[in-house]
């Protein structure tokens, strides 16, 4: 499902037009992104948590030359599903 399809489904269950529903989705996603950039955890009770994980730096190898290289630490977004979402997917 893409964003337009999601907006269509949201608009069918609300009094919003597809364009309005898509705008609401855009704003919600933007606010989640802004919170993650600030290092905040976003909790959607029953659905899951969005958070930023930090990967430690490490030593790797250049596959062409075999030379050792230093790979710096990086931040990456992560999603941890909630209990209700896990149960829904398992069919319980």
C-alpha positions, -999 to +999 in steps of 0.1 A: +000+000+000+013+034-009+005+068+007-023+076-018-040+043-011-036+048+026-052+083+023-080+068+003-088+043+031-085+070+058-109+093+038-135+065+036-136+061+074-135+098+082-152+130+069-120+140+051-114+142+014-085+122+000-064+154-003-071+163+033-063+128+045-031+128+026-022+162+041-029+148+076-006+118+069+021+141+056+020+162+087+020+132+110+050+117+093+068+150+093+063+154+130+076+119+137+106+127+116+113+160+134+110+142+168+135+115+157+159+142+145+157+158+180+165+124+195+130+119+209+113+085+210+078+085+194+053+061+212+021+051+196+004+030+223-008-003+209+010+003+175+047+007+183+076+029+190+098+049+166+134+056+178+169+063+167+196+037+173+233+045+172+256+020+156+291+019+170+321+026+148+341-003+136+370-014+114+362-028+080+380-038+048+380-024+014+369-054-007+390-043-037+423-037-020+419-056+013+430-024+031+416-017+066+393+013+069+376+029+098+338+031+096+324+058+118+294+055+141+260+062+125+225+069+136+196+049+120+158+051+125+141+020+140+106+008+146+097-016+175+061-030+170+038-029+200+020-058+216-013-051+199+003-049+164+022-081+170-009-099+181-029-086+151-003-099+127-001-133+143-039-135+141-046-136+178 
